[in-house]
């Protein structure tokens, strides 16, 4: 059984930084794609940052160079360094990892930006 577990969220001040981590465990082969998403006001997932073989990194337009995704392929872990937060970044950040044609999501980690 595949499990996706995020960590690293919390309360941060505007302009602050956090490092989110996502670990995928279970019966997995090497995963070709992992990504971070968050919910929009319309309750849809929007891309924050993704990383895949062959296509490299992709960031949401709102990121504007503030976040950086990285990955440890051997451990099936993906990270996101988040800098220069604004209040609009308050959200639940979820990790997605397709495995053998099926999407797996973590429960998400809450990031709250407040002074």
PyMOL commands that set and color helices and strands:
alter all, ss='L'
color gray80, all
select helices_A, chain A and resi 87-89
alter helices_A, ss='H'
color red, helices_A
select strands_A, chain A and resi 3-7+10-12+18-25+33-39+45-52+56-59+67-72+77-82+91-99+102-105+109-113
alter strands_A, ss='S'
color yellow, strands_A
deselect
rebuild
show_as cartoon
